[in-house]
Amino acid sequence: MQSIIEVPDDIKDFLVISDCSDFAEDRYMLTPELKQIAKDIVETRKLTAEMRKMNLDYLNATLLYGPPGTGKTKFAKYLAYKLKMDFAFLNLANLVDGIMGSTSRNITKVFDFIRDKKCIFMLDELDCIAVQRGNESAATGGEMSRITITIMQQLDRYKESKVDCIILAATNRIEQVDTALQSRFAIKRQMIPWSNEMKEKYISKFLRSLAIDITDESIHEYVVKNSRCQQREIEADMTRCIVEWIKNGRKDYRLEHIRIK
């Protein structure tokens, strides 16, 4: 569901703002680790308000890192739903422009637009542009380092201007993110891949919330065969198989994984 906030034309290719009030909580798996991260973010939000009363700058910013498909974006949407805030998604990989200086200018435009918005502001694919300064290829002419500095400057401005948004950044490769940029985040947490047991619980909760009949044995067999699949792939499998189940007159739901060669 789209938000009623209208994104300006010059940044709408990079920034998407959504209303998460229709988030399907009944089929979302909130692990103990995610529950603790959510609690930390909410507590940091309260702490930020207390710090401001003391005229001290503090920014509610969290850096999530872990393998692809571990649910970083889904968690951010869940948080927006629980806190009754809009979800603003900025994919930094899509923001990179071949024109020197354009990427930094576009980042500044996005941050200026979000400044007065009460939302979960997610910076995805942080490692694509916020590289360790000094390790950049000479071919880029220092552009990536300038982009990294721009992001740090914008986060510092947010900290000083006391914005109401909650910032969540995500990366699959934490070791490639500049250490000075990492220090801008009050919370840094790893998204741990699920165990097979957790995957089985998730599949059971997801499908049975839709009144789809499937045996525990079938779920177990799927997970054992596809133990390397992460949350995103599992959800894609379940959705694809639901389509086939509907085509088959809602009979004999079969959960299978299609490997892309």
Disulfide bonds with the S-S distance in Angstrom:
none
